[in-house]
Amino acid sequence: MSIVITFEGPEYYLYTLRSWLKEIEDIVRQMTCIEKINIVEKKGENIKIYINNKLIFEGLPDAEWALAELIIHELRKQGYECKEQ
């Protein structure tokens, strides 16, 4: 399974979100059983975060842990969970 995370905003914030995602990617993948995370970046005036084209947050999360919580929560709402084998 793979997902698409889109970050939109000014270049500096895109850099911040990209670096935070690198720090939390393993935990997100482990908690949701996602195999691959594809990242799309769009320059814009306002910071927005999308998962699979669904807007999940506007603004900059407080820190990388907050970004992880947002992503994991939304992925679980979209049905991405680890199924016991």
PECOR-V608325 format. One record per backbone hydrogen bond with DSSP energy under -1.0 kcal/mol. CO is the residue of the C=O (numbers start at 1). NH is the residue of the N-H. Records with the same first field share a line. If there is no record, write none. Layout:
CO=NH / NH
This chain:
1=35 / 36
3=38
4=52
5=40
6=50
7=42
8=48
10=14
11=15
12=16
13=17
14=18
15=19
16=20
17=21
18=22
19=23
20=24
21=25
24=28
25=29
26=30
27=31
28=32
29=33
36=3
38=5
40=7
42=9
47=59
48=8
49=56 / 57
50=6
51=54
54=51
57=49
63=67
64=68
65=69
66=70
67=71
68=72
69=73
70=74
71=75
72=76
73=77
74=78
75=80
76=79
79=81
